[in-house]
């Protein structure tokens, strides 16, 4: 970064930087465009044709409001179940050697390798009666998100330094609950928080599994988003997408802040 | 301040996997308030012994007694034994004061007791000025003190230190070692101290247990181990000696090599015996020196400040190191003898 290095430009580096710039532009360009479309009165005629309006955003919000709340509620339930199942599982994998440990790891990670559609179809075939109540939707999302939670928490729990600190806490008289609360949780706090946000974001944005498992009464935001594109004006669809991003982007930024590169790696 | 307890290992064995014991039939009796150093090469089971005392492991055979009480079935949280692992394992989300207070808080001491006891410990370990610092910001030596203060705060009956100096810069180690010894004496706590460094063991210990492959080879004061090593391993590992086979040539006299004879104290009349030769025991003579002498061919010379450490071949005996005040020529033959008045140490002799 010093001035001495500026003169000698590495051609490979320059090409790399060029590609990065193009990739960033290609990825980010749709975002402002989306906002322009969502606030243009008559998009087919061009940029802000017919003036700037917030009508589409309002109309979009009214259309997706119930589904937004449904998705939030669903994500909350997925989070609770993932935590109840995933934290003990991650503990077991991180701290214990037992027969079938590798099989358990494989089983949990299996949904990562299977397309969401296949998971959904398998669930419908296996538990057809659970579909109407929305239980299957919940189950599908849990199966889909659980590997991410376990893969984020298990390495944090397996750190030898943490295990040693817990042992020291034991010799100092800390009970199992005290050790969990005063030593383990503070040490895995950021991994835990990141895992929770990750699961929340995945649940909010999940489409493949949800598209097959939703019912009219249990419809998630992304599924409604899809319907909007199919049936509504493009301006409304853009407005709904903008609303959707409002929920997901802050979470994604939070994950990155918490050390995103380490998350989701087994 | 602390009620120091005795620690007794009664025929203790431990195996991580069945059939592969890392601790074998260890018997040791540590007196209240004593500093016992467990020394041995890596993998000899010394850290495992500490974990057995802490209750983090339970012996697969034998009994552990603390203060005369059998510890089988006692979890670590009920033993009142302080453990300082090699990494120190400080609680990194807490500051120095809260690290030291941790054990007292877990044991639900009153606020006033905690305040007072933490203050005492910070003073004792001379870290009062660091009290509000996050532990992440501390140096190695400071971390060590925090870890010891944290362990001592709950008034443990026994303190276990696992290689407490290993993580420090070599330049600081000697100074911190002296400080640490003073701190342990001041606290009066029974201490088991693990190291692989014999110099450290000699400097700190009341008594030393030399371990090899899970067994105690010898247990005694540093002087006793130095003067009368029980076997060749102790002489080499703890005493830093070269072990040679010598012939008995008369009452109280042995021959190390052709022309090299020395007085010894013997309590049996074996014909051949093992002796421990240290670098201070022999002297290289001027080339034209008169009198009886052996022959020594230097192969390497190390400058060590006020002396030269000269390694070479003692003809008819083997390779050894001799201290000498001048450099010598590698490959040339020098006359050599045992320093007059110096008694050579015989391995396996029992002194009282």
Interface residues (C-beta under 8 A of the other chain):
Chain A: X161 X164 X165 X167 X168 X169 X170 X171 X172 X173 X174 X175 X178 X182 X183 X186 X187 X189
Chain B: X54 X55 X56 X75 X76 X77 X79 X80 X81 X82 X83 X84 X85 X87 X89 X90 X91 X92 X93 X102 X103 X106 X107 X150 X151 X154
